[in-house]
Amino acid sequence: MEMISASGKTVKVRLEGSYIGCTRRQRETLRGLGLNRRGRTVTVKVTEPVAGMLRKVQHLVAVEE
């Protein structure tokens, strides 16, 4: 996954991996992004906090511009 910068643009984020076996903090990060089910896609505006959240769970999500 390329580095996401806080540019204010919107991106589509899809949960690809399972969060079984992840830490509680990673599960809470996914929930904060609105990703509570595998295969779910959400559109988010990239701000600095959201970019940090995406970096923390980059092994579980796919980001489309």
N, C-alpha and C positions, 0 to 999 in steps of 0.2 A: 504494500500500500504506500502510495506516495505521501509525502508530508502534507497535511492539511494545514493551511494557514488561515488565520482569522480574517477573512476578507469580506464578510457580510453577504456572500453569495449563498444560494441554496443548493443543497446536494441531497441525493436519495441515498438512504442507508438501509441495507437489508441484512437481517440476522441470518447468517449462513451456518454457523456452528452451534452446537448445543451448549447451554450453560451449565449442564450437569457436570459436576467436578470443578467448577470455577469457584473462586472465592466469593464470599458474601458481598464484598465491595464491588466486584465485577458485575454480579447480578443486579445490584442496586444501580450501577451505572447504566446497564442496559435498560432497566425499568425507567430510569430518568430520561433516556433517549426515546422512550415509547416503544421499545422492542421487547415484547413479553412473550413472543411465540416465534419459533423457528420458521423462517420464510417470510416473516412480516417485513414490509417496506414502509419507511416513513420519510417524509421530506423535512429537513431541518435547515434553519438558517445558521451558517457557520459564524459563530462568535468565538472569542477566546476560550470561554469555559467549554463550549461544545467541542471545539477542536481538541482540547485536552481529554475530554471524555472519549472521543473517537480513538485517540492514540492509546488509551488504556485498554481498550477492547478490540484493537485492530486485528487480532488473530481470530475474532469471531464474526466480524462484519465485512461487508463489501460496500464500497462507496462509489457511487456513480455521479458524475458532474452534470 
